[in-house]
Amino acid sequence: MKSRFKIGSAFALSAAMLGGLPAHAQKKQIVTPGFVESKAVASVDPYIGSGGHGHVFVGASVPYGAVQAGPTNIVKGWDWCSGYHYSDSVVIGFSQTHLSGTGIGDLGDVLIMPYTGKIRTQRGTQENPAAGYGSHYSHARETARPGYYSVHLDDHNVQVELTASERVAFHKYTFPKNQQANIIIDLKEGIGWDAPVETFIRQVDEYTLEGYRFSKGWSEDQRLWFAIKSSVPVKQFLVFEGDEQKDGKSLKAKAAKGVIAFDKSPGQVMLKVGISPVSSENALANIKAEIPGWDFKQVVNAANGKWDKELAKVNIETKDEVARKVFYTALYHTMIAPALFNDHDGSYRGTDKKAYPNPGFDNYSVFSLWDIYRSCAPLSTILHPEKVNSFVNSMIAIHKQQGKLPIWPLMGSETNCMVGYHAVPTIVDAYLKGFTGFNAEDAFAAMKASSTRDDLGVKYVKERGYIPADKEYESVSKALEYAIDDWCIAAMAKKMGKQQDYEYYKKRAGYYKNYFDSTIRFVRPRMSDGSFKTPYDPFNSIHEKGDFTEGNGWQYTWLVPQDVEGLVNLMGGDEAFTRKLDSLFTAKGDMGAQASSDISGLIGMYAHGNEPSHHVTYMYTFAGNQWKTAEKVRQVMKDFYFDQPEGLAGNEDCGAMSSWYVFSSLGFYPVNPANGVYVFGSPLFDKATLKLKDGKTFTVQTIDNSKENIYIQRITLNGKPYTKSFITHDDIMKGGTLVVKMGSKPEYNFGKATTDRPSNVL
C-alpha cells in the first residue's frame, strides 16, 4: 500500500534535501548495560528501512502490540509516513502510536516531550526547534532496539528512554541539574495527515492525568483514550488551548495541550502512558495490569523476552553476519502490525464505534491487506498459529459492524485504501490449513457479501466479467485482484461442499483472461463496448487515474498467482512463457511523467518495491525452469535487501516487503496466497530451523551453499529423494528435515517434469 493521496506543496520537501545530516556509519548502536538480549534480538537493526522510502517505525514496542512508542520528527513529506526518517535531526516528541512502512501517514497520538527552560507550547521549526519545545538530536547519541529506544535531546540536555508493553508506553526522562524542566502533552500534534477533531486532558490527582484524542486523517474517525501515571508528584499542571493558557486543570478543545512544570530540576521522571480504544478508565486499568511497578529495566527485559520468543521461532546458521542482521530485522518487521486494538480485559471498539465486551478473541487492527495477503499472512500460519484465529475473527467482526470485510482497517475505521477484498485470501488460507477457531459459515457469508457489492467496480464484474476502463480508474488492477480473491472463495466453497458457489467463483477466478490480448501478450484495458483500449502502451503508468494500481501493463500481466498454468497456456506454452518472462527483466521504456513513485526496485520492468511483483520471480518454476527462479530470487535478495537505512527497495508496508525476504531466504515462497503450496527458490543459509506448534521443527539444511552456488541440484526430505519444485504447508507442519544440495551451475532437470511442478488446480 502506497501513496494513495496527493501530498500538498507544504509537504513537498524530500529526505534528500535535508543535507549535511549524519550518515548511517556514524551511528553508535549499543545495548544499554543491564538489559538482556538474545542473539536473535541483538541481530535486529531497526534502522534498516528508516531511510529511503522504507517508512519503517523506529522505537519501542512488543510483537503485535497496540503501542509503538517512538520519536516523531516534523513531517516534511511522503518519507515521514511513520513520523521518523533517518535523514532527520530534529525531534518534536515521543508519540504512543506509529505506523510502520505505510505510504500514508497517520497516528502519532499523545505526543509527549520533555524540555528545559521557560514554558513553550509550540513545537519549534526545523531550523530552530529550541524556539519551541523541539530539539536537535544525533544518531551518535541514539539507540534503537526492538523493545527499547533512547536518545539525547541536544538542545535541552535531556536523556529520553522508552520501552513498552502491549498497551502501555513507559517513558524515562533524565533532566539536567539546576534548570527549570517541563513535560508537554500535545494533543494537537499527529503524524502528517492526521489532525485533531476533539481532545481532552485533565489532572485526576497528584500522580495521574487522563484524556482522549479524537482525530481525522487517513483514518476518518479515530478515537483514542489515554491515562498517564507519573513517578513524581505533579505539583504544577497547566492547560492550553493551542498556545493560550486556560484556567483550571482540565480542558476540552480541538487542540488541547497540558504542561507539567517543575521550577527546579526533578532529576528523573518516569511516565507510564496507557492507551485504550474504549475509555480512560480502561487505559488506567491497562497500566495496572501490564506495568504495575516502576522497574524500567525489568520492563525492557520483559519486552526483549517477548521479542526473543517470536524471533527464536526461526534459528539460522550462517557465516554471513550481514545476512543474519537483515533476516532477523525482516522477521521483526513482520510483527509490528497487525496491532492489538483492545484492552487488557478484552473489550474493544468496533468500526461502528460501539464498545464491545471481550468477544473471546483478541481484536486487531492495522491490516494492510493489499500488501500482507501475499506472504506476510501466510507466514503467520507457520510461525504464529496462535494469532491466526484472532486475526480472522477480527475481520469477521468488522464485516458484522460495517457490512463488508475490511479493506484497510485502521484503528476502528475503514480507510477503503487500495483495491481488492483481500481479507478473503487471509481467511481462506487459514481455513484450508485447518484453523478452526472461527465460524466458517460466518466467514463464508462475509466473503460472499463483500464480493457481490456494487461498488468499486464489482458491479461490472458481475454483469460483464470485466471492468470497463471508461467506467472505473485502475480497472485492470481491480479486476485482476478480484480474480485472485474469487479463486480463494471457490476453494473454500469446494471444501465446504457449496457446489453452486464453487462453480460461480471458479468462473470469476478466470476472468483475468478477459484482459489478455493474445496479439501482444499483455493484459490490456477493455472498454464498455468490449474492445481493447487504444492506444495502449504497457510501459505507461498514471498514478491513481490510470488503468493500473501503482504499476503498468508490464507488471500486471503477471498478476495471476491463482492460475499460473492458465497464464502459461495463454502465452503459448512453457517456452513462450519463459521468453516473455525473461523480457520482463530486461525491458526498458518510459513510464511517463505521471507514473507512481511506488514503482521502485526495478530490474527491467520487474518492480520489487511494490507487492504485485513479489511472486513473479517464482513463476518460472511453473514452466519447468526452477533454475531461473533461483537466479532471480538471489539477485533480488542481494540487490534490494541490505543492512543500511536505505536497505529496502520500497515501502515496508506493515511487513509485506520483509516477509518476502523471510520466505525467500529460507528457500520457498507462497505464490498462491491460499493453497498451501510453497515454491522453491534458492535458500540463503547453511541451516534454518523453524519451531512449529506441538514442539515440532522443520529444518532446511543446505550443502555446498555459497554466493556462487545458487542453484538447487537435488533435494531429500527426511532422508528420501524429493524431486518436486515445491513443498506443501502440511509437509512443513509435520516437521522434518529438507536437505538441499546446491551448485554453481543449473540442474535443468530439477522440477522439469510436469508432475514435479506446483499446481493451482481447483
C-alpha positions, 0 to 999 in steps of 0.5 A: 500500500502506497501513496494513495493521496496527493501530498500538498506543496507544504509537504513537498520537501524530500529526505534528500534535501535535508543535507549535511545530516549524519550518515548511517556509519556514524551511528553508535548502536549499543545495548544499554548495560543491564538489559538482556538480549538474545542473539536473535534480538541483538541481530535486529537493526531497526534502522534498516528501512528508516531511510529511503522510502522504507517508512519503517517505525523506529522505537519501542514496542512488543510483537503485535502490540497496540503501542509503538512508542517512538520519536516523531520528527516534523513531517516534511513529506511522503518519507515521514509516513511513520513520523521518523526518517533517518535523514532527520535531526530534529525531534518534536516528541515521543508519540504512543502510536506509529505506523510502520512502512505505510505510504500514508501517514497517520497516528502519532497520538499523545505526543509527549516531550520533555524540555528545559527552560521557560514554558513553550507550547509550540513545537519549534521549526526545523531550523530552530526547534529550541524556539519551541519545545523541539530539539536537535538530536544525533544518531551518535547519541541514539539507540534503537532496539526492538523493545527499547529506544533512547536518545539525547535531546541536544538542545535541552540536555535531556536523556529520553528512554522508552520501552513498552508493553502491549498497551502501555508506553513507559517513558524515562526522562533524565533532566539536567541539574539546576534548570527549570524542566517541563513535560508537554502533552500535545494533543494537537500534534499527529503524524502528517495527515492526521489532525485533531477533531476533539481532545481532552486532558485533565489532572485526576490527582497528584500522580495521574492525568487522563484524556482522549484524542479524537482525530481525522486523517487517513483514518476518518474517525479515530478515537483514542483514550489515554491515562498517564501515571507519573513517578513524581508528584505533579505539583504544577499542571497547566492547560492550553488551548493551542498556545493560550493558557486556560484556567483550571486543570482540565480542558476540552478543545480541538487542540488541547495541550497540558504542561507539567512544570517543575521550577527546579530540576526533578532529576528523573521522571518516569511516565507510564502512558496507557492507551485504550480504544474504549475509555480512560478508565480502561487505559488506567486499568491497562497500566495496572495490569501490564506495568504495575511497578516502576522497574524500567529495566525489568520492563525492557527485559520483559519486552526483549523476552517477548521479542526473543520468543517470536524471533527464536521461532526461526534459528539460522546458521550462517557465516554471513553476519550481514545476512543474519542482521537483515533476516532477523530485522525482516522477521521483526518487521513482520510483527509490528502490525497487525496491532492489538486494538483492545484492552487488557480485559478484552473489550474493544471498539468496533468500526461502528464505534460501539464498545464491545465486551471481550468477544473471546478473541483478541481484536486487531487492527492495522491490516494492510491487506493489499500488501500482507495477503501475499506472504506476510499472512501466510507466514503467520500460519507457520510461525504464529498459529496462535494469532491466526484465529484472532486475526480472522475473527477480527475481520469477521467482526468488522464485516458484522459492524460495517457490512463488508470485510475490511479493506484497510482497517485502521484503528476502528475505521475503514480507510477503503485504501487500495483495491481488492477484498483481500481479507478473503485470501487471509481467511481462506488460507487459514481455513484450508490449513485447518484453523478452526477457531472461527465460524466458517459459515460466518466467514463464508457469508462475509466473503460472499457479501463483500464480493457481490457489492456494487461498488468499486467496480464489482458491479461490472464484474458481475454483469460483464466479467470485466471492468470497463476502463471508461467506467472505473480508474485502475480497472485492470488492477481491480479486476485482476485482484478480484480474480485472485480473491474469487479463486480463494472463495471457490476453494473454500466453497469446494471444501465446504461442499457449496457446489453452486458457489464453487462453480460461480467463483471458479468462473470469476477466478478466470476472468483475468483472461478477459484482459489478455490480448493474445496479439501482444501478450499483455493484459490490456484495458477493455472498454464498455463496448468490449474492445481493447483500449487504444492506444495502449502502451504497457510501459505507461503508468498514471498514478491513481487515474490510470488503468493500473494500481501503482504499476503498468501493463508490464507488471500486471500481466503477471498478476495471476498467482491463482492460475499460473498454468492458465497464464502459461497456456495463454502465452503459448506454452512453457517456452513462450512463457519463459521468453516473455518472462525473461523480457520482463527483466530486461525491458526498458521504456518510459513510464511517463511523467505521471507514473507512481513513485511506488514503482521502485526496485526495478530490474527491467520492468520487474518492480520489487518495491511494490507487492504485485511483483513479489511472486513473479520471480517464482513463476518460472518454476511453473514452466519447468525452469526452477533454475531461473527462479533461483537466479532471480530470487538471489539477485533480488535478495542481494540487490534490494535487501541490505543492512543500511537505512536505505536497505529496502527497495520500497515501502515496508508496508506493515511487513509485506516487503520483509516477509518476502525476504523471510520466505525467500531466504529460507528457500520457498515462497507462497505464490498462491496466497491460499493453497498451501503450496510453497515454491522453491527458490534458492535458500540463503543459509547453511541451516534454518530451523523453524519451531512449529506448534506441538514442539515440532521443527522443520529444518532446511539444511543446505550443502555446498551453499555459497554466493556462487552456488545458487542453484538447487541440484537435488533435494531429500526430505527426511532422508528420501529423494524429493524431486518436486519444485515445491513443498506443501504447508502440511509437509512443513507442519509435520516437521522434518528435515529438507536437505538441499544440495546446491551448485554453481551451475543449473540442474535443468532437470530439477522440477522439469517434469510436469508432475514435479511442478506446483499446481493451482488446480481447483 
